[in-house]
Amino acid sequence: MYEAASEASGVLLWLRLAGFILCGIGGLALIIAVASFFTMRDVRREGDLESVSSLRRNGIIFGFVGFLLVGFFFVVMMI
C-alpha cells in the first residue's frame, strides 16, 4: 500500500515539474507574442506593410501556444 502511494506521489511530482517547465515555456511564448505585436507596430510606422501579416500570424500562434501551456500549468496544479 505504501509503495503504491509513494509511486503515485512520484508521478505527481514529475507531472508538476513538467507543468512548471511548460508554464515557463508558455510565458516565454507570450512574451514573444507581445514583442511581435510591438514590432508589427514599428514596422507599420516605417511603411513596410509586406511583413505585417507574417508578424501578426506569428504573434497569434505564439500567443495561442503560450495560453495553452500556461493553462496546462493551472490544470496540473489542480490535481
ABEGO torsion letter per residue (X at the ends): XAAAAAAAAAAAAAAAAAAAAAAAAAAAAAAAAAAAAAAAAAAAAAGBAAAAAAAAAAAAAAAAAAAAAAAAAAAAAAX
